[in-house]
Amino acid sequence: MKWTDTYDIAAALYDKYPDVDPMSVRFTDLRRWVLELDGFADAPERSGEKILEAIQAAWIEESE
């Protein structure tokens, strides 16, 4: 996965953290959790606020 794979990342986060409310996650934690996902292989510096917002929005959608 890469940073642009927002829906794949969101699904993986939902599976790994099923009891976490994605709206309560700080971007610093979200970034770290994405980097720790199995199958994630992208440069840490390629993330930004817009990408993290998109991942968070997709995760919220996945959790509903």
PASEBA-1860 file (N, C-alpha, C; in nm, 3 decimals):
! residues 64
1> MKWTDTYD> 0.082/-0.119/0.000/0.000/0.000/0.000/0.087/0.125/0.000 ~ 0.033/0.226/-0.060/0.098/0.357/-0.062/0.002/0.458/-0.001 ~ 0.050/0.578/0.028/-0.032/0.681/0.090/-0.160/0.709/0.012 ~ -0.155/0.694/-0.118/-0.273/0.724/-0.200/-0.379/0.613/-0.199 ~ -0.349/0.501/-0.139/-0.444/0.390/-0.130/-0.534/0.408/-0.008 ~ -0.605/0.520/-0.006/-0.678/0.559/0.114/-0.780/0.455/0.159 ~ -0.854/0.397/0.066/-0.957/0.301/0.107/-0.896/0.170/0.156 ~ -0.788/0.126/0.097/-0.720/0.006/0.146/-0.663/0.030/0.285
9> IAAALYDK> -0.606/0.148/0.304/-0.550/0.183/0.435/-0.663/0.190/0.538 ~ -0.773/0.254/0.502/-0.886/0.266/0.594/-0.940/0.129/0.635 ~ -0.951/0.039/0.540/-0.999/-0.097/0.569/-0.902/-0.169/0.662 ~ -0.773/-0.153/0.639/-0.673/-0.216/0.723/-0.676/-0.158/0.865 ~ -0.694/-0.027/0.877/-0.704/0.036/1.008/-0.829/-0.011/1.081 ~ -0.939/-0.021/1.010/-1.064/-0.069/1.070/-1.046/-0.211/1.123 ~ -0.978/-0.295/1.047/-0.954/-0.433/1.091/-0.861/-0.439/1.211 ~ -0.759/-0.355/1.211/-0.657/-0.358/1.318/-0.706/-0.289/1.445
17> YPDVDPMS> -0.788/-0.186/1.430/-0.835/-0.108/1.545/-0.988/-0.098/1.542 ~ -1.058/-0.211/1.558/-1.204/-0.210/1.543/-1.279/-0.129/1.650 ~ -1.218/-0.109/1.764/-1.286/-0.039/1.873/-1.249/0.108/1.883 ~ -1.169/0.157/1.789/-1.124/0.296/1.791/-1.220/0.382/1.708 ~ -1.259/0.495/1.765/-1.340/0.592/1.691/-1.244/0.674/1.604 ~ -1.251/0.659/1.471/-1.154/0.729/1.385/-1.161/0.881/1.397 ~ -1.274/0.933/1.443/-1.285/1.079/1.458/-1.202/1.130/1.576 ~ -1.164/1.041/1.667/-1.089/1.082/1.785/-0.938/1.065/1.769
25> VRFTDLRR> -0.895/1.016/1.655/-0.753/0.987/1.635/-0.678/1.112/1.588 ~ -0.570/1.143/1.657/-0.485/1.256/1.617/-0.405/1.215/1.494 ~ -0.374/1.313/1.411/-0.300/1.283/1.288/-0.162/1.224/1.317 ~ -0.099/1.263/1.426/0.032/1.205/1.458/0.020/1.056/1.484 ~ -0.087/1.015/1.554/-0.110/0.872/1.577/-0.151/0.802/1.449 ~ -0.238/0.866/1.373/-0.283/0.806/1.247/-0.166/0.779/1.154 ~ -0.078/0.874/1.142/0.040/0.859/1.056/0.125/0.741/1.102 ~ 0.148/0.732/1.233/0.229/0.623/1.288/0.161/0.488/1.265
33> WVLELDGF> 0.030/0.483/1.286/-0.043/0.358/1.266/-0.038/0.313/1.121 ~ -0.050/0.406/1.030/-0.042/0.371/0.887/0.097/0.315/0.856 ~ 0.199/0.382/0.904/0.336/0.336/0.878/0.360/0.196/0.934 ~ 0.288/0.159/1.040/0.306/0.029/1.104/0.221/-0.082/1.042 ~ 0.133/-0.048/0.949/0.046/-0.150/0.888/0.127/-0.250/0.806 ~ 0.089/-0.377/0.817/0.148/-0.479/0.731/0.111/-0.447/0.586 ~ 0.207/-0.452/0.500/0.182/-0.426/0.359/0.196/-0.281/0.319 ~ 0.221/-0.193/0.415/0.240/-0.052/0.380/0.386/-0.031/0.343
41> ADAPERSG> 0.408/0.026/0.225/0.544/0.046/0.176/0.553/0.176/0.098 ~ 0.560/0.285/0.171/0.577/0.415/0.108/0.663/0.500/0.200 ~ 0.720/0.603/0.146/0.809/0.689/0.223/0.730/0.770/0.325 ~ 0.773/0.771/0.449/0.703/0.847/0.553/0.685/0.995/0.519 ~ 0.783/1.052/0.455/0.777/1.196/0.425/0.675/1.230/0.316 ~ 0.617/1.131/0.252/0.519/1.158/0.146/0.380/1.183/0.202 ~ 0.365/1.167/0.333/0.233/1.193/0.391/0.218/1.342/0.420 ~ 0.095/1.386/0.422/0.065/1.525/0.453/-0.073/1.533/0.512
49> EKILEAIQ> -0.112/1.652/0.552/-0.241/1.669/0.619/-0.357/1.628/0.528 ~ -0.351/1.661/0.400/-0.461/1.625/0.309/-0.473/1.473/0.294 ~ -0.363/1.405/0.286/-0.366/1.259/0.274/-0.422/1.198/0.402 ~ -0.376/1.247/0.517/-0.425/1.194/0.644/-0.575/1.223/0.661 ~ -0.620/1.340/0.617/-0.763/1.371/0.622/-0.843/1.274/0.535 ~ -0.791/1.243/0.418/-0.860/1.150/0.328/-0.866/1.010/0.388 ~ -0.758/0.967/0.451/-0.755/0.836/0.515/-0.854/0.833/0.630 ~ -0.854/0.939/0.711/-0.946/0.946/0.823/-1.092/0.942/0.775
57> AAWIEESE> -1.123/1.018/0.671/-1.259/1.020/0.617/-1.301/0.881/0.565 ~ -1.209/0.813/0.499/-1.238/0.679/0.449/-1.257/0.581/0.563 ~ -1.180/0.597/0.669/-1.191/0.511/0.787/-1.326/0.535/0.855 ~ -1.368/0.661/0.866/-1.499/0.693/0.924/-1.609/0.626/0.842 ~ -1.598/0.637/0.711/-1.696/0.573/0.621/-1.696/0.422/0.641 ~ -1.579/0.364/0.653/-1.566/0.218/0.671/-1.630/0.174/0.803 ~ -1.619/0.256/0.904/-1.670/0.218/1.037/-1.821/0.235/1.051 ~ -1.883/0.301/0.954/-2.029/0.322/0.963/-2.108/0.210/0.906
END
